[in-house]
Every structure is written in C-alpha cells, then in structure tokens.
Amino acid sequence: MLENLPFHLYRNYVHKCAEVERSFFKGLGFEKCNYSAHSLDFTENCCLQSIALVFHKGKMLQNMQSTSAKKGGTGIMDFYDVVKTRRSVRSYKLEPISDDVLNRVLNAARIAPSGGNRQPARFILVKDKERKQELVPLCNGQKFIAQAPIVVIACGQDIQINRGGYMGKLSMLIDVAIAVDHLTLAARAEGLGTCWIGSFKNNAIKQFLKIPETHQVVALTPLGYPDGNPFVETTNRLALERLVCEETWQF
Ligand SMILES: Cc1cc2nc3c(=O)[nH]c(=O)nc-3n(C[C@H](O)[C@H](O)[C@H](O)COP(=O)(O)O)c2cc1C
C-alpha cells in the first residue's frame, strides 16, 4: 500500500494543516523530526511512516483534522493558537462534556496563581436543565447560557488585601479572573466554547445558589461545544503600540 500513496498530495496537505500535523506527528512519537509549518524539514521517510500508520489505523488525515479541530484535546494545540482563537461563544450544542475533558478544564482553573496563594476562587457547575433556565433572567436575559450543558459560576471570597493600597476586599477579583481565564483557555484547547458573563445580578444568584455572605459572584460562563465554528482569530483589538510604552506613561 505504501508504494501507491500519492506522497506529493500528502505533502501539500501537510503544508496546509500545519497545526494538526504537528500534533499528529508528535502523537506518533516523531517529536524530534524537526517539523516546521513552512518547510518540510522532516524526512520523507518519516512522513511516509506516519501516513502508513494512519492508514493502518483506518483513519484518514481529513477525519483527524476535523476531529482535532472540534475536540481540541489535551496538549495538542499550540499555546498561541489557543490564545488567538479563543472567542466568546454564544451558541452551543447540548453535546455532553466527558468527565476527563471537564476535569482537565477545571484543573487548569485550580492551578491558577493567586496572591499569597490564598486561592479564593470557587466554582459552581449548574447542569440541571431547569436550573440553567432559571439563571437566564439572573443574567439579564442572556438565553444562550442555558444552551450549554454546563454553566460555570465563578465565585470569590472577600479577602481584605489592599493591593496597590486601594483594592481592599475587591482584590479577590484579580485572583478569580485569572482562574477563569485559565478555564476559558483550557476550554478552547479542548474545543469547548466559553463566554465571560459579567452582566448578572450578584445578590439574586447568591440566593439561588446558596452562596454565603462571605463570597461574591465574579463571573459566569457557559461551557460546551460550540454550534458553528467560532474559533477564528480576532482582528478587533488595539494595536500593540497603543497598549505598550516604555519608561513613562506616553498614551
Ligand atoms: C469581564 C467580562 C464580562 C463580559 N460580559 C459579557 C456578557 O455579560 N455577555 C456577553 O455576551 N459577553 C460578555 N463578555 C464578552 C465580551 O463581549 C468579549 O470578550 C469581547 O467582546 C471580545 O470578544 P471575544 O471574547 O470573542 O474575543 C464579557 C467579557 C469580559 C472579559
């Protein structure tokens, strides 16, 4: 079968699907083949062996691409691709999230840094269909949150630290925001969509979820597989020179 493979076609394909291919070859143990997205540094032999393995497993490269793009999968996406293609997702499939995937995403939030390692973030997962619906009016009518299989409510403990000499008990917002950001990026790496929800009624949600006085709701996010293909790089950001200057404030 190997002799009949149209190698040049696969080589073109590999060029176009650099990200998928990189993880694919890695997964097959060809990590040291010096692969680069723009030049095929790995040997033809290495490529042919990999293709043979794919055929052997009965998987077409194209299937692998779509599965990989959809599901993400642990550790297979380049970090900057994750960051660049995380988008706010406002349309979800009800497709369930496996425990493995969910645990990886939650674990990413768990290991986030926090001031003094105080770890004030807590997460409530709402999965029940009716309870998700009840959250909609508490998030000012944002219906899409209930489409996702899980709504994550990120809470933070009021801890009095005057970071910068002015933050006081709101300093926990930083710690919780970092944890939520870990969660959203890990979700993207897994092919899951999220959307920061900052428009919500704190007291009403606290009552609904029995959150104690000592804690506040910081953000919510639906968590689920997107309906559609939202993971595209944004152009809607300020240019770097508008955000960064040197030595003194020059904006
Ligand atoms: C703190 C915060 C609160 C937000 N609140 C909402 C919200 O209530 N509803 C919503 O649809 N999007 C919300 N967003 C999403 C932003 O609109 C979105 O991040 C921004 O437009 C950039 O788009 P992107 O996330 O696709 O890159 C929020 C984002 C952040 C960071």
The ligand as an SDF file (V2000), in Angstrom:
LIG
                    3D

 31 33  0  0  0  0  0  0  0  0999 V2000
  -15.4020   40.7060   32.3520 C   0  0  0  0  0  0  0  0  0  0  0  0
  -16.1750   40.3880   31.0870 C   0  0  0  0  0  0  0  0  0  0  0  0
  -17.5530   40.4340   31.0860 C   0  0  0  0  0  0  0  0  0  0  0  0
  -18.2710   40.0960   29.9390 C   0  0  0  0  0  0  0  0  0  0  0  0
  -19.6500   40.0330   29.9820 N   0  0  0  0  0  0  0  0  0  0  0  0
  -20.3300   39.5800   28.9110 C   0  0  0  0  0  0  0  0  0  0  0  0
  -21.7300   39.3530   28.9920 C   0  0  0  0  0  0  0  0  0  0  0  0
  -22.3740   39.5780   30.0070 O   0  0  0  0  0  0  0  0  0  0  0  0
  -22.3620   38.8780   27.8980 N   0  0  0  0  0  0  0  0  0  0  0  0
  -21.6930   38.5860   26.7410 C   0  0  0  0  0  0  0  0  0  0  0  0
  -22.3300   38.1290   25.7800 O   0  0  0  0  0  0  0  0  0  0  0  0
  -20.3560   38.7760   26.6320 N   0  0  0  0  0  0  0  0  0  0  0  0
  -19.6550   39.2510   27.6890 C   0  0  0  0  0  0  0  0  0  0  0  0
  -18.3000   39.3940   27.6170 N   0  0  0  0  0  0  0  0  0  0  0  0
  -17.6060   39.0410   26.3810 C   0  0  0  0  0  0  0  0  0  0  0  0
  -17.0160   40.2640   25.6690 C   0  0  0  0  0  0  0  0  0  0  0  0
  -18.0400   40.9550   24.9990 O   0  0  0  0  0  0  0  0  0  0  0  0
  -15.9470   39.7480   24.6790 C   0  0  0  0  0  0  0  0  0  0  0  0
  -14.9310   39.1250   25.4140 O   0  0  0  0  0  0  0  0  0  0  0  0
  -15.3450   40.8440   23.8390 C   0  0  0  0  0  0  0  0  0  0  0  0
  -16.3220   41.4360   23.0100 O   0  0  0  0  0  0  0  0  0  0  0  0
  -14.2280   40.3100   22.9660 C   0  0  0  0  0  0  0  0  0  0  0  0
  -14.6820   39.2430   22.1610 O   0  0  0  0  0  0  0  0  0  0  0  0
  -14.0240   37.8050   22.2320 P   0  0  0  0  0  0  0  0  0  0  0  0
  -14.1900   37.2770   23.6360 O   0  0  0  0  0  0  0  0  0  0  0  0
  -14.7540   36.9630   21.2210 O   0  0  0  0  0  0  0  0  0  0  0  0
  -12.5650   37.9180   21.8910 O   0  0  0  0  0  0  0  0  0  0  0  0
  -17.5800   39.7490   28.7390 C   0  0  0  0  0  0  0  0  0  0  0  0
  -16.1970   39.7150   28.7520 C   0  0  0  0  0  0  0  0  0  0  0  0
  -15.4910   40.0140   29.9120 C   0  0  0  0  0  0  0  0  0  0  0  0
  -13.9800   39.9020   29.8890 C   0  0  0  0  0  0  0  0  0  0  0  0
  1  2  1  0
  2  3  1  0
  2 30  2  0
  3  4  2  0
  4  5  1  0
  4 28  1  0
  5  6  2  0
  6  7  1  0
  6 13  1  0
  7  8  2  0
  7  9  1  0
  9 10  1  0
 10 11  2  0
 10 12  1  0
 12 13  2  0
 13 14  1  0
 14 15  1  0
 14 28  1  0
 15 16  1  0
 16 17  1  0
 16 18  1  0
 18 19  1  0
 18 20  1  0
 20 21  1  0
 20 22  1  0
 22 23  1  0
 23 24  1  0
 24 25  2  0
 24 26  1  0
 24 27  1  0
 28 29  2  0
 29 30  1  0
 30 31  1  0
M  END
$$$$
